[in-house]
Amino acid sequence: MTKHAVKTGFGSACPICGKPPQAEHRPFCSARCVKIDCNRWLSDVYVVPGDETVPLAGTGGADENDED
């Protein structure tokens, strides 16, 4: 979030630039801010915290059933 963004309630300001959101781009104000946010997710600027050692389903991780 930029220093210009002031959030006074849910959806009250664009999370990228702080301008009022537009209906077709909600919660953002424009397609430009949508693209900026998407790029931040794809570039790993934003991350969801969690354990990185959890194997994906079907990859042969320790959590799968073994045939002993």
C-alpha positions in Angstrom: 0.0 0.0 0.0 1.3 3.4 -0.8 1.6 6.3 1.6 -1.3 8.0 -0.1 -3.7 5.2 0.5 -6.0 5.9 3.4 -8.4 3.2 4.3 -11.4 4.3 6.4 -13.5 1.2 5.8 -13.9 -1.9 3.6 -13.5 -0.9 0.0 -13.2 2.8 0.7 -10.0 3.4 -1.2 -8.0 1.7 -3.9 -5.3 -0.4 -2.2 -2.7 0.7 -4.8 -3.2 4.4 -5.1 -5.8 5.4 -2.6 -8.4 6.8 -5.0 -12.1 5.9 -4.7 -12.8 2.5 -6.3 -14.8 2.1 -9.5 -17.5 -0.5 -9.8 -16.0 -2.4 -12.7 -12.6 -2.6 -11.1 -13.6 -2.9 -7.4 -11.7 -2.8 -5.0 -9.4 -0.9 -7.4 -9.9 2.4 -9.1 -8.8 1.5 -12.6 -7.5 -1.3 -14.8 -4.0 0.1 -14.3 -4.2 -0.6 -10.5 -5.6 -4.1 -11.2 -2.5 -4.8 -13.3 -0.1 -3.4 -10.8 -1.6 -5.6 -8.1 -1.6 -8.7 -10.3 2.1 -8.0 -11.2 2.9 -7.8 -7.5 1.4 -11.2 -6.8 3.1 -12.8 -9.8 6.5 -11.3 -8.8 6.2 -12.6 -5.3 6.0 -9.1 -3.7 3.0 -10.4 -1.9 3.2 -13.8 -0.3 0.8 -15.8 1.8 2.6 -16.9 5.0 2.8 -20.7 5.5 5.1 -23.7 5.7 7.0 -24.1 2.5 7.9 -27.7 3.2 4.3 -29.1 2.7 4.4 -31.3 -0.4 1.8 -30.9 -3.0 -0.8 -33.7 -3.4 0.3 -36.5 -5.6 4.1 -35.6 -5.5 5.1 -38.5 -3.2 5.4 -36.5 0.0 5.6 -38.0 3.5 1.8 -37.5 4.0 0.8 -40.0 1.3 -0.1 -43.6 2.2 2.8 -46.0 2.1 2.3 -49.6 1.1 4.3 -51.3 3.9 
